[in-house]
Amino acid sequence: MALGETSAGRRLAFVFTVRGARVRFVTAYAMTPQQQEIYEGG
């Protein structure tokens, strides 16, 4: 899982899997309040 922000300011959580040398994104969704706290460093 990775947390990030779009150029438009949307904060998203990304779920992905790594298979060998490839990365496959599974889904992305708006961060939960807990994830936003982690993203902000708190």
C-alpha positions in Angstrom: 0.0 0.0 0.0 1.1 3.5 -0.7 -0.3 6.9 0.2 -0.1 9.9 -2.1 -1.7 13.1 -3.3 -2.7 14.0 -6.8 -1.9 17.3 -8.5 -5.5 18.4 -7.7 -4.9 17.8 -4.0 -6.9 14.5 -3.6 -5.3 12.2 -1.1 -5.5 8.6 -2.1 -4.4 5.2 -0.8 -3.1 2.9 -3.5 -3.1 -0.9 -3.2 -0.7 -2.8 -5.4 1.2 -6.1 -5.7 4.7 -6.8 -6.9 5.2 -9.8 -9.1 8.8 -10.2 -10.1 9.9 -7.0 -11.8 6.4 -5.9 -12.4 4.1 -3.7 -10.3 0.3 -4.3 -10.6 -2.1 -1.7 -9.2 -5.2 -3.2 -7.7 -7.2 -0.2 -6.6 -7.1 3.3 -5.3 -9.5 5.0 -2.9 -9.8 8.2 -0.8 -7.7 8.0 2.4 -9.4 7.3 5.6 -8.9 9.8 8.5 -6.3 7.4 10.0 -4.4 7.2 6.8 -4.4 11.0 6.4 -2.9 11.3 9.9 -0.1 8.8 8.9 0.4 10.7 5.6 0.8 14.0 7.4 3.5 12.5 9.6 1.5 12.3 12.8 
